[in-house]
Amino acid sequence: MKVPRSSVQTIVRKYKHHGTMQPSYCSGRRRVLSPRDGRALVRKVQINPRTTAKDLVKMLEETGTKVSISTVKLVLYQQNLKGRSARKKPLLQNRHKKARLQFANAHRDKDNTFWRNVLMTDETKIELFGHYDHHYVSRKRGEPCKPKNTIPTVKHQGGNIMLWGALLHEGLVHFTK
């Protein structure tokens, strides 16, 4: 088998002593964070996704554990929580949500002849002045529109241009105000 005799003797000796062939040690540096600390970090981020890695480092320092920001990010990354840009979504109140659901239920069985006579419109605001606040959240893939992961927006916050568009069965209509 072309294996040195000393290697075979070492393997046999380990098996007789430990009852297994697995190594009894782990290579590399010991982990600074315990599994409990890792779960606490994940729980904190799931409660408030806008918590930054710096905030988490400070939280751990208060308990006496000194870690780097990259260690905290690695723990979150291993739990599939990655820093992403927060989506901006309109602030919807419960009455808005109920009205939308009621509309959808009332019109779900309509046929194509009904929808040919419908004009759908939408508007958007493009900010001309000021700055866009860029917020990051730690979230899992496929959860961009959960309320904790979005930034509510309201209209009329400074210099902007309003665009209005309409969708007909025949095509698009758009106007600038």
C-alpha positions in Angstrom: 0.0 0.0 0.0 3.1 2.2 0.1 2.2 3.7 3.5 5.0 4.3 6.1 4.9 1.8 9.0 5.0 4.7 11.5 1.8 6.1 10.1 0.0 2.8 10.4 1.3 2.4 14.0 0.1 5.9 14.9 -3.4 5.2 13.5 -3.6 1.9 15.4 -2.4 3.5 18.6 -5.1 6.3 18.3 -7.8 3.8 17.6 -6.8 1.7 20.7 -6.7 4.8 22.9 -9.8 6.8 21.7 -11.8 4.0 20.1 -12.2 6.1 16.9 -10.1 7.3 14.0 -11.3 10.9 14.2 -8.7 13.4 15.5 -9.3 14.5 19.0 -8.4 18.1 18.4 -9.6 20.9 16.1 -7.1 22.9 14.1 -7.2 26.6 14.0 -7.9 29.4 16.5 -10.6 29.0 19.1 -13.8 30.8 18.4 -14.2 34.1 20.3 -18.0 33.9 20.2 -19.9 31.0 21.7 -22.9 29.5 19.9 -25.1 31.3 22.5 -23.5 34.6 21.6 -24.1 33.9 17.9 -27.8 33.1 18.6 -28.1 36.3 20.6 -26.7 38.3 17.6 -29.1 36.7 15.2 -32.0 37.3 17.5 -31.1 41.0 18.0 -30.9 41.4 14.2 -34.2 39.6 13.6 -35.9 41.9 16.1 -34.4 45.0 14.5 -32.9 44.5 11.1 -31.5 48.0 11.0 -29.1 47.2 13.8 -25.5 47.8 12.5 -22.5 45.5 13.1 -21.0 48.3 15.2 -24.0 48.3 17.5 -23.7 44.5 17.9 -20.0 44.9 18.7 -20.8 47.4 21.4 -23.5 45.1 22.8 -21.0 42.3 23.1 -18.4 44.5 24.7 -20.9 45.4 27.4 -21.1 41.7 28.2 -17.3 41.4 28.3 -16.7 39.9 24.9 -14.3 41.7 22.6 -14.8 41.0 18.9 -14.2 42.7 15.6 -16.9 43.9 13.2 -15.8 41.4 10.6 -16.4 38.5 13.2 -20.0 39.8 13.8 -20.6 40.1 10.0 -19.3 36.5 9.5 -21.7 35.2 12.2 -24.6 36.9 10.5 -23.5 35.8 7.1 -23.4 32.2 8.2 -27.0 32.5 9.2 -27.8 33.9 5.8 -28.3 37.5 7.1 -26.6 39.8 4.7 -26.4 43.5 4.6 -28.7 44.8 1.9 -30.3 48.1 0.9 -33.7 48.7 2.5 -36.5 49.0 0.0 -38.6 52.2 0.1 -42.3 51.3 0.2 -45.4 53.5 0.6 -46.6 53.8 4.2 -49.8 51.7 4.2 -52.2 51.8 7.0 -54.5 48.9 7.9 -57.5 50.6 6.2 -55.5 50.9 3.0 -54.6 47.2 3.1 -58.2 46.2 3.7 -59.4 48.4 0.8 -56.9 46.9 -1.6 -57.9 43.4 -0.6 -61.6 44.2 -1.0 -60.9 45.6 -4.5 -58.9 42.6 -5.5 -61.6 40.2 -4.2 -64.4 42.1 -6.0 -62.6 42.1 -9.4 -60.8 38.8 -9.5 -63.5 37.0 -11.6 -63.9 39.7 -14.3 -63.3 38.6 -17.9 -61.2 40.3 -20.6 -64.0 42.4 -22.0 -64.3 44.2 -18.6 -60.5 44.9 -18.5 -60.5 46.3 -22.0 -62.5 49.3 -20.7 -60.3 49.9 -17.6 -57.7 52.7 -17.3 -55.0 52.0 -14.7 -52.9 54.9 -13.5 -49.9 55.4 -11.3 -47.6 58.2 -10.3 -44.1 58.5 -9.0 -42.0 61.3 -7.5 -38.4 61.9 -8.5 -36.5 64.0 -6.1 -34.6 66.9 -7.7 -32.8 68.2 -4.6 -31.7 66.8 -1.3 -30.1 63.5 -0.7 -31.4 59.9 -0.6 -30.9 58.3 2.8 -29.3 55.0 2.2 -30.3 52.5 4.9 -29.0 49.0 5.2 -30.8 46.1 6.8 -29.7 42.5 7.6 -32.2 40.2 6.0 -32.6 36.8 4.4 -33.0 36.4 0.7 -36.6 36.7 -0.4 -37.7 38.9 2.5 -37.3 42.4 0.9 -40.9 43.6 1.5 -41.4 42.6 5.1 -42.3 45.7 7.1 -39.1 45.4 9.2 -37.0 45.5 6.1 -38.5 48.5 4.4 -38.4 52.3 4.7 -41.9 53.9 4.8 -42.1 56.9 2.4 -44.6 59.8 2.4 -45.1 62.4 -0.3 -44.1 66.0 -0.5 -40.7 66.1 1.0 -38.9 68.9 -1.0 -38.1 69.7 -4.6 -39.3 67.0 -6.9 -41.0 66.2 -10.1 -44.2 64.2 -10.3 -44.6 61.7 -13.2 -48.0 60.2 -14.0 -48.7 57.3 -16.3 -51.6 55.3 -17.5 -52.0 51.8 -18.8 -54.7 51.0 -21.4 -55.4 47.8 -23.2 -54.0 49.5 -26.3 -50.7 50.8 -24.7 -49.1 53.4 -22.4 -49.9 57.0 -21.8 -47.6 59.2 -19.7 -47.5 62.9 -18.7 -45.1 65.1 -16.7 -46.4 67.7 -14.3 
